[in-house]
């Protein structure tokens, strides 16, 4: 009788161990009864019928998946290597278990092929300069393709783009040439503005001759401020004009 009671207790413990499951808040269990889905349960305490019921546990948290580097030939025939990261979560546990054999592996393979396809249809400059556009296009395609599996792709980010060495050197030369061009343009604009200011100053002096005299005085002040042993006195050229006229008239009389 004692051994019978012990046997019954052991059987009850084994039954409870096989029947009772506890699911966390972020987990759901898809229940199969004799091969047929009877529903999704959780979170909390779940009771199964041993041998008859089978539960597949599904995590509903956001999953971060790294997409390995993919060799891509862009539309302008440049060979690059691109990798990315995708963020997705299971929205419907039933579909994630029934519609696809392994939703993690399927999503990873789909992300790799989509990354090659989208980058292959774009030019290199577009991939480098418009990364947000590429990310948005990848997210839309993946989300639309995984929707029948009960999966929602929230974000796709292109992480790194590896360029060939010769392309890196060519881009460095292009950037250097662009910086040199901007430097020359800025220098030319500075010279043009300086020339405009000098022309404006010349017109003011032509209209107001006294301005030239003031400029002479300013020049003398600057020269006197320096500890120079020699002092230069600028003489206006207009002083010599009367003398030039007298010499010209004398020459005409002699002729």
VMD Tcl script that draws the C-alpha trace (Angstrom):
set ca {
  {0.00 0.00 0.00}
  {2.84 2.37 0.85}
  {4.56 1.79 -2.48}
  {1.28 2.33 -4.29}
  {0.86 5.74 -2.65}
  {4.43 6.68 -3.53}
  {3.83 5.60 -7.12}
  {0.67 7.68 -7.33}
  {2.46 10.73 -5.92}
  {5.31 10.32 -8.40}
  {2.85 9.99 -11.28}
  {1.00 13.11 -10.14}
  {4.27 15.06 -9.94}
  {5.30 13.88 -13.40}
  {1.87 14.78 -14.76}
  {2.01 18.25 -13.29}
  {5.57 18.75 -14.54}
  {4.45 17.82 -18.05}
  {1.17 19.74 -17.90}
  {2.08 23.01 -16.25}
  {3.92 25.74 -18.12}
  {4.65 29.33 -17.10}
  {5.01 32.01 -19.77}
  {6.53 35.42 -19.18}
  {4.77 38.65 -20.06}
  {6.59 38.90 -23.40}
  {5.95 35.25 -24.39}
  {3.05 33.48 -26.06}
  {2.46 29.77 -26.54}
  {0.90 28.33 -29.68}
  {-0.93 25.16 -28.59}
  {-1.16 22.13 -30.89}
  {-3.62 19.41 -29.86}
  {-3.12 16.23 -31.84}
  {-1.48 18.30 -34.57}
  {-4.17 20.95 -34.79}
  {-3.82 24.53 -33.52}
  {-6.35 25.27 -30.82}
  {-5.16 28.78 -30.03}
  {-2.56 30.96 -28.41}
  {-2.18 31.18 -24.65}
  {-0.21 33.25 -22.22}
  {1.23 34.96 -20.37}
  {1.01 33.29 -16.98}
  {0.17 29.72 -15.99}
  {-0.63 27.32 -18.83}
  {-1.98 23.79 -18.35}
  {-1.44 21.28 -21.12}
  {-2.65 17.75 -21.58}
  {0.45 15.57 -21.59}
  {1.12 13.62 -24.79}
  {-1.94 15.21 -26.42}
  {-0.90 18.88 -26.36}
  {2.33 20.46 -27.64}
  {3.29 24.08 -27.13}
  {5.57 26.24 -29.31}
  {6.86 29.26 -27.42}
  {7.17 32.58 -29.29}
  {8.98 35.71 -28.06}
  {7.08 38.94 -28.77}
  {9.93 41.34 -27.95}
  {11.70 43.39 -30.62}
  {14.41 41.29 -32.22}
  {17.66 42.85 -33.45}
  {19.14 40.96 -36.37}
  {22.45 41.72 -38.02}
  {22.52 41.26 -41.78}
  {25.95 39.95 -42.87}
  {27.94 41.96 -45.45}
  {26.58 41.52 -48.97}
  {28.61 41.97 -52.17}
  {26.66 44.34 -54.39}
  {27.26 45.82 -57.83}
  {25.57 49.21 -58.02}
  {23.76 50.57 -61.05}
  {26.89 52.49 -62.08}
  {28.95 49.25 -61.95}
  {30.79 49.81 -58.67}
  {31.46 46.75 -56.52}
  {30.76 47.40 -52.82}
  {30.08 45.45 -49.64}
  {27.07 46.49 -47.55}
  {25.75 45.26 -44.23}
  {22.71 46.32 -42.24}
  {20.70 45.73 -39.08}
  {16.94 45.16 -38.88}
  {14.53 45.52 -35.96}
  {11.33 43.49 -36.03}
  {8.86 41.75 -33.74}
  {6.24 39.03 -33.94}
  {2.73 40.48 -34.00}
  {0.81 37.24 -34.60}
  {2.30 34.16 -32.94}
  {0.01 31.77 -34.83}
  {1.17 33.01 -38.25}
  {4.82 33.08 -37.18}
  {4.62 29.36 -36.33}
  {2.23 28.09 -39.00}
  {2.99 30.18 -42.09}
  {6.78 29.79 -42.09}
  {9.06 27.01 -40.88}
  {11.60 29.25 -39.11}
  {10.68 32.91 -39.12}
  {14.10 34.04 -37.85}
  {15.99 32.27 -40.64}
  {13.41 33.31 -43.25}
  {13.59 36.96 -42.20}
  {17.40 36.88 -42.29}
  {17.49 35.41 -45.81}
  {14.84 37.83 -47.05}
  {16.79 40.78 -45.61}
  {19.98 39.70 -47.38}
  {18.34 39.34 -50.78}
  {16.41 42.59 -50.39}
  {19.56 44.46 -49.40}
  {21.36 43.24 -52.53}
  {18.39 44.05 -54.74}
  {17.77 47.59 -53.46}
  {21.45 48.61 -53.42}
  {21.96 47.07 -56.86}
  {19.27 49.35 -58.30}
  {20.86 52.52 -56.94}
  {24.02 54.40 -57.86}
  {26.92 54.70 -55.46}
  {26.42 58.42 -54.83}
  {22.76 57.77 -54.02}
  {23.64 55.03 -51.53}
  {26.20 57.25 -49.80}
  {24.21 60.50 -49.79}
  {20.62 59.25 -49.46}
  {20.97 56.50 -46.89}
  {17.66 57.41 -45.24}
  {15.88 56.80 -48.53}
  {17.55 53.39 -48.90}
  {16.65 52.49 -45.31}
  {13.01 53.47 -45.84}
  {12.76 51.46 -49.05}
  {14.28 48.39 -47.38}
  {11.89 48.71 -44.43}
  {8.84 48.94 -46.66}
  {9.80 45.92 -48.77}
  {10.64 43.73 -45.78}
  {7.55 44.76 -43.84}
  {5.32 44.02 -46.81}
  {6.97 40.63 -47.42}
  {6.90 39.49 -43.77}
  {3.35 40.63 -43.06}
  {1.85 37.20 -44.02}
  {4.15 35.67 -41.39}
  {2.74 37.89 -38.65}
  {5.96 39.90 -38.40}
  {6.30 43.69 -38.27}
  {9.61 45.18 -39.46}
  {9.93 48.53 -37.71}
  {13.40 49.76 -38.73}
  {16.16 48.90 -41.18}
  {19.52 50.67 -41.00}
  {22.46 50.33 -43.40}
  {25.45 50.09 -41.05}
  {28.58 50.14 -43.16}
  {29.58 50.44 -46.82}
  {32.97 49.08 -47.87}
  {34.42 50.61 -51.03}
  {37.32 49.28 -53.15}
  {40.68 50.93 -52.53}
  {40.83 52.49 -55.99}
  {37.37 53.97 -55.49}
  {38.40 55.42 -52.13}
  {41.43 57.06 -53.74}
  {39.31 58.43 -56.57}
  {36.79 59.88 -54.12}
  {39.62 61.42 -52.07}
  {41.00 63.09 -55.21}
  {37.55 64.32 -56.12}
  {37.03 65.79 -52.65}
  {40.46 67.47 -52.79}
  {39.69 68.96 -56.20}
  {36.36 70.22 -54.92}
  {38.03 71.89 -51.93}
  {40.63 73.48 -54.24}
  {37.87 74.75 -56.52}
  {36.00 76.31 -53.61}
  {39.21 77.95 -52.38}
  {39.86 79.48 -55.78}
  {36.28 80.69 -56.09}
  {36.40 82.29 -52.64}
  {39.75 83.95 -53.47}
  {38.41 85.25 -56.78}
  {35.30 86.62 -55.06}
  {37.53 88.37 -52.53}
  {39.63 89.94 -55.30}
  {36.49 91.03 -57.12}
  {35.04 92.66 -54.02}
  {38.37 94.37 -53.29}
  {38.50 95.69 -56.87}
  {34.95 97.02 -56.54}
  {35.84 98.84 -53.33}
  {38.96 100.36 -54.95}
  {36.89 101.49 -57.94}
  {34.36 103.08 -55.57}
  {37.20 104.82 -53.71}
  {38.63 106.10 -57.01}
  {35.28 107.58 -57.99}
  {34.95 109.31 -54.62}
  {38.44 110.79 -54.93}
  {37.71 111.92 -58.50}
  {34.55 113.68 -57.36}
  {36.12 115.13 -54.18}
  {39.84 116.01 -54.67}
  {40.10 117.01 -51.02}
  {39.62 113.36 -50.13}
  {43.01 112.66 -51.68}
  {44.60 115.32 -49.48}
  {43.04 113.71 -46.41}
  {44.45 110.41 -47.53}
  {47.91 111.97 -47.80}
  {47.61 113.27 -44.25}
  {46.58 109.83 -42.99}
  {49.57 108.31 -44.74}
  {51.90 110.80 -43.05}
  {50.37 109.94 -39.68}
  {51.01 106.24 -40.26}
  {54.61 106.86 -41.37}
  {55.30 109.16 -38.41}
  {54.04 106.51 -35.99}
  {56.87 104.20 -37.01}
  {60.41 104.74 -35.75}
  {61.82 105.48 -39.19}
  {64.93 107.55 -39.87}
  {63.58 108.60 -43.25}
  {60.28 110.38 -43.73}
  {58.53 110.40 -47.07}
  {56.30 113.29 -48.06}
  {53.88 112.35 -50.81}
  {53.44 115.22 -53.30}
  {50.26 115.42 -55.35}
  {50.79 115.11 -59.06}
  {48.42 118.04 -59.59}
  {51.19 120.41 -58.42}
  {53.16 119.69 -61.54}
  {50.27 120.39 -63.95}
  {50.81 124.23 -64.12}
  {54.51 123.72 -64.78}
  {53.68 121.23 -67.51}
  {51.32 123.73 -69.14}
  {53.97 126.53 -69.07}
  {56.56 124.25 -70.65}
  {54.07 123.20 -73.32}
  {53.20 126.82 -74.17}
  {56.92 127.78 -74.37}
  {57.53 124.88 -76.74}
  {54.65 125.96 -78.96}
  {56.05 129.53 -79.18}
  {59.48 128.28 -80.19}
  {57.92 126.29 -82.99}
}
mol new
graphics top color blue
foreach p $ca { graphics top sphere $p radius 0.5 }
foreach p [lrange $ca 0 end-1] q [lrange $ca 1 end] { graphics top cylinder $p $q radius 0.2 }
display resetview
